Amino acid sequence: PSYLPLPDVVPEPTGDLAMEWHKENQFVFVLSVSGNNTIAYAGIFGPGSEIHGTENFTESIPRIIIENIQRLFP
């Protein structure tokens, strides 16, 4: 969505494409998009607050991905 900051885009050795959002030290969210419609993601939202998982990508970005990026930029 246009209201979120643009990520840093990083090519991965596997051919996947990673997108990273950094707010400050220990506040980061990273997702990786592969060619099989899968998004793997991980986030650190301060000490003791971490999340990771995978989601299927179909027609739109899964809501959990948007919600976690918004945790960095409310």
C-alpha positions in Angstrom: 0.0 0.0 0.0 1.1 3.5 -0.8 0.9 4.7 2.9 3.7 2.4 3.9 7.4 3.3 3.4 9.2 1.6 0.5 11.4 -1.3 1.5 15.0 -2.0 0.7 14.9 -4.6 -2.0 17.6 -7.3 -1.9 18.2 -10.2 -4.3 18.9 -13.4 -2.6 21.4 -16.1 -3.8 18.4 -18.6 -4.2 16.8 -16.3 -6.8 14.2 -15.1 -4.4 13.6 -11.4 -3.8 13.7 -10.0 -0.2 12.2 -6.8 1.0 13.4 -5.2 4.3 11.9 -2.4 6.4 14.0 -1.0 9.2 12.8 1.5 11.8 15.7 1.4 14.2 18.0 -1.1 15.9 15.9 -4.2 16.8 12.9 -3.1 14.8 12.9 -4.8 11.4 10.6 -6.7 9.1 11.8 -8.8 6.2 9.9 -10.8 3.7 11.1 -13.0 0.9 9.1 -13.8 -2.3 9.8 -16.9 -4.3 8.5 -18.0 -7.6 6.0 -20.5 -6.1 3.6 -17.9 -4.7 5.0 -18.2 -1.2 6.0 -15.3 1.1 8.3 -16.1 4.0 8.6 -13.4 6.6 10.3 -12.5 9.9 10.1 -9.5 12.2 11.7 -8.2 15.3 9.7 -5.6 17.1 12.0 -4.9 20.1 13.5 -7.2 22.7 11.5 -10.4 23.2 9.0 -9.6 20.4 9.6 -11.7 17.2 7.4 -13.3 14.5 8.1 -15.5 11.5 6.1 -17.6 9.1 5.0 -18.3 5.6 1.9 -17.2 3.7 0.5 -18.0 0.2 0.5 -15.0 -2.2 -2.5 -15.0 -4.5 -4.1 -11.8 -5.7 -3.1 -9.4 -2.9 -0.6 -9.1 0.0 -1.8 -11.2 2.9 -3.2 -9.1 5.8 -0.7 -10.5 8.3 2.1 -9.1 6.2 0.6 -5.6 6.1 -0.2 -5.7 9.9 3.4 -6.6 10.7 4.9 -3.8 8.6 2.4 -1.4 10.3 3.9 -2.5 13.6 7.0 -0.7 12.6 5.2 2.4 11.2 1.9 2.9 13.0 
